[in-house]
Amino acid sequence: MTRLMEWPGQPNIADFFPFLRWLDPQGLRRNAERDLGKALEIASRFVKERVEEKKRGNEKRKDFLDVLLEFEGNGKDEPAKFS
């Protein structure tokens, strides 16, 4: 999480010289994709564990993740369900 919070605050040379963007001279894009991928992997494990708990009927608590998983919108102004 520390690295995930650090990379957006680093100055990027490609912001000042747009023709360098495709080179990614500092490796910021590569590092950001790596760190974000790890964070999404961790978050997806939390969701999978919670869904499995729900299937088994081991629901002990109700927190924000449970509320997000149970969300059903109207489909017009908001999504019908979160993916």
C-alpha positions in Angstrom: 0.0 0.0 0.0 2.9 2.4 0.7 4.2 2.0 -2.9 0.7 2.5 -4.2 0.4 5.8 -2.4 3.9 7.0 -3.4 3.8 6.7 -7.2 1.1 9.3 -7.9 3.1 11.9 -6.0 6.3 11.5 -8.0 7.0 14.1 -10.7 6.9 12.5 -14.1 9.2 13.8 -16.8 6.7 12.7 -19.5 4.3 15.3 -18.2 6.7 18.0 -19.2 7.9 16.3 -22.4 4.9 14.4 -23.8 6.9 12.8 -26.6 8.7 10.8 -23.9 5.4 9.3 -22.7 5.6 6.1 -24.7 9.1 5.5 -23.4 8.1 5.7 -19.7 11.6 6.8 -18.8 11.1 6.6 -15.0 9.1 3.4 -15.1 6.2 5.1 -13.3 3.5 3.4 -15.5 5.1 0.0 -15.2 5.4 0.4 -11.4 1.9 1.7 -11.0 0.4 -1.2 -13.0 2.4 -3.7 -10.9 1.4 -2.2 -7.6 -2.2 -1.6 -8.6 -2.4 -5.2 -9.8 -1.2 -6.5 -6.4 -3.7 -4.2 -4.6 -6.6 -5.5 -6.8 -5.5 -9.1 -6.2 -5.7 -8.6 -2.4 -9.1 -6.8 -2.6 -10.5 -9.6 -4.9 -9.4 -12.2 -2.3 -11.4 -10.3 0.4 -14.5 -10.3 -1.9 -14.1 -14.0 -2.8 -13.8 -15.0 0.9 -16.9 -13.0 1.8 -18.9 -14.5 -1.0 -17.9 -18.0 0.1 -18.8 -17.2 3.7 -22.2 -16.0 2.6 -22.8 -19.2 0.6 -21.9 -21.3 3.7 -24.2 -19.2 5.9 -21.4 -18.0 8.1 -22.5 -14.4 8.1 -21.3 -13.0 11.5 -21.0 -9.3 10.7 -22.4 -6.7 8.3 -19.9 -4.1 7.2 -19.3 -1.9 4.2 -18.2 -4.8 2.0 -21.4 -6.7 2.7 -23.5 -3.6 1.8 -21.6 -3.3 -1.5 -22.2 -6.9 -2.3 -25.9 -6.7 -1.6 -26.4 -3.4 -3.5 -29.1 -3.4 -6.1 -29.7 -0.1 -7.9 -32.6 1.0 -10.0 -30.6 0.7 -13.2 -31.4 4.2 -14.4 -29.5 6.7 -12.3 -27.2 4.0 -10.8 -26.0 0.6 -11.9 -28.2 -2.3 -11.4 -25.5 -4.2 -9.5 -21.8 -3.7 -8.8 -19.5 -6.1 -10.7 
